[in-house]
Amino acid sequence: MRTRTWLRLHSSLVYIFLYAPILMLIILSFNRSGLPTAWGGFSLRWYQELLQNKELLNAALNSLLVASGATLVSAVFGTLLAMGLERIARNLVLDAFVFLPMIIPDIVLAIALLSFFTFIELPLSLLTITISHIVFNIAFVAAIVRTRLSYFDNALEEASLDLGAPPVKTFFKITLPLILPGIIAGSLLAFTISLDEFVIAFFTAGPAQPTLPILIYSMVRFGVTPDVNALAAIVLSVSALLILIAQRFGGTEGFF
């Protein structure tokens, strides 16, 4: 009983350490005074001002465009990669090579991508950010879909083929519906990562089209304003919701 009590106390302290700053940010986004040290009452003022800030809204739109494009491409290629690794080319060395973008430091990958774009003379823009996000998002989607495939009953596909269905029809009628929860979970995780990613986007972005994390970084260097708190609270809520949905689709045997 004493051990269990200490474990609960330790877990509570860890959660407080992790989430107290986030909770404080959300609370301050509703602070009428806008001061980080004095509570002036509950207000939605800063959310209203946020809706009138065209610079922030344009940056948010850029982030949504990048995240949507990167997620769509990553979902397709990540699924195909997962099927190839699980059914055709099972190799530990190949697995390590494929999932390397997930574990190497972001700063290293960012410098490598910037060097590559400079070498091929591709101007930095939203396109280069999208390509960069696809590079590491594919690995996340492949990991989740491959986990789903490891629980897949191949006898279902064999039965479909034995009954005369062509391979393409078997894939869309049997395989795809069964692994779709894993694809959705991987896509939602990829969207969340791309929406929040800063380091790689900072190195591969053009000067005229910043994403939301880049713009927020440029603003907080001169002090955190209340509308930034409101924006951060919205981004945090959307990210948390997407992760919960991804976990729901992933199921107990998913990536989470």
SULBEL-V691845 format. One line per field, one symbol per residue. burial: 1 if it has 9 or more other C-alpha atoms within 8 Angstrom, else 0. A space follows every 50 residues. Layout:
burial->???
This chain:
burial->00000000000000100001000011011111011000100000011011 00000110110111011111111110111111111100010000100010 10000000111011001100000111011111111111111111111110 00000010011000100001110111101011111111111111101011 10111100111111110011000101111111100000100110111011 000100
